[in-house]
Amino acid sequence: MATVDHIRSVVADLPRSYEVLVRDQIKFRVGQIVYLSFSPDESRMGFAFPKEEREALVSSDPETYLMPATSDMRFNWAVVRLDRIRDTEAGELALDAWSMVVPQKVSRAWFGE
């Protein structure tokens, strides 16, 4: 099962990333853009994800991945149940989400491309 503590350790040193607490929700941002958000009970994680691919992701495993709330459908966003994935997969989702919101040169430098 993926945990918030593991994901926090994955994103802790990412350039331009910082953690905030908003209405009992842990969120990770780059500037004002949220790229990760946890439900108050830490059972679900919202993450930056391309809108065009969201439906395919959810239909590939509807027990694991969820569509975002109606108010978030306009954003590049998807949701995952943390008890259905491992720490490694959650870390990959977090890194992919971060790379969506930083400039490409920052992402390329971090990944050594």
C-alpha positions in Angstrom: 0.0 0.0 0.0 1.3 3.5 -0.9 1.7 6.0 1.9 1.8 9.7 2.1 5.2 9.5 3.9 6.7 7.6 1.1 5.4 10.0 -1.6 6.6 12.9 0.5 10.1 11.4 0.5 10.0 11.0 -3.3 9.0 14.6 -3.9 10.9 16.3 -1.0 13.9 17.4 -3.1 12.2 18.2 -6.4 13.0 21.6 -7.7 10.3 24.3 -7.1 8.1 21.8 -5.2 6.7 22.6 -1.8 4.1 21.2 0.6 1.1 23.0 2.0 -1.9 22.1 4.2 -5.2 23.4 2.9 -8.4 22.6 4.8 -7.0 19.4 6.3 -5.6 18.3 2.9 -1.9 17.8 2.2 -1.1 19.3 -1.2 2.1 19.6 -3.2 2.6 22.6 -5.4 4.9 24.2 -7.9 4.2 27.9 -7.7 0.4 28.1 -7.3 -0.2 24.9 -9.3 -1.2 21.8 -7.3 0.3 18.6 -8.7 -0.6 16.3 -5.8 -3.4 16.4 -3.3 -4.4 13.9 -0.6 -7.9 13.3 0.8 -8.2 14.3 4.5 -8.1 10.6 5.5 -5.1 10.0 3.2 -6.8 7.2 1.4 -6.9 8.8 -2.1 -4.4 10.9 -4.0 -5.3 13.3 -6.7 -2.5 13.9 -9.2 -1.8 16.0 -12.4 -2.6 13.8 -15.4 -3.5 14.6 -19.0 -7.3 15.1 -19.5 -7.1 13.3 -22.8 -5.8 10.1 -21.2 -7.8 10.2 -18.0 -10.8 8.1 -19.3 -8.5 5.4 -20.6 -6.6 5.3 -17.2 -9.8 5.0 -15.2 -11.4 2.4 -17.5 -8.2 0.3 -17.4 -8.6 -0.3 -13.6 -11.7 1.3 -12.2 -11.1 -0.2 -8.8 -7.8 1.7 -8.5 -8.3 4.9 -10.5 -11.2 7.4 -10.3 -12.4 10.3 -12.2 -11.9 13.6 -10.3 -14.8 15.4 -8.7 -17.1 17.3 -11.1 -15.5 20.6 -10.1 -12.1 19.3 -11.1 -13.0 17.8 -14.5 -11.7 20.9 -16.3 -8.2 20.3 -14.9 -5.5 17.8 -15.9 -6.4 15.6 -12.9 -7.1 12.0 -11.9 -7.4 10.2 -8.6 -6.0 7.0 -7.3 -6.9 4.8 -4.2 -3.6 4.5 -2.3 -4.5 1.1 -0.8 -4.6 -0.3 -4.4 -1.1 0.6 -5.5 2.4 0.2 -4.2 4.8 2.9 -3.0 6.9 2.5 -6.2 3.9 3.2 -8.5 2.7 6.1 -6.3 6.2 7.6 -6.6 6.1 7.3 -10.4 2.7 9.0 -10.5 4.1 11.8 -8.3 7.1 12.3 -10.4 5.1 12.3 -13.6 2.6 14.8 -12.1 5.5 17.1 -11.0 7.0 16.9 -14.5 3.7 18.1 -16.0 3.8 21.4 -14.0 7.4 22.4 -14.1 9.2 23.9 -17.2 10.5 21.2 -19.5 14.1 22.3 -18.9 13.7 21.8 -15.1 12.2 18.3 -15.6 14.9 17.3 -18.1 17.7 18.5 -15.8 16.2 16.5 -12.9 15.9 13.3 -14.9 19.2 13.9 -16.6 17.9 14.0 -20.2 
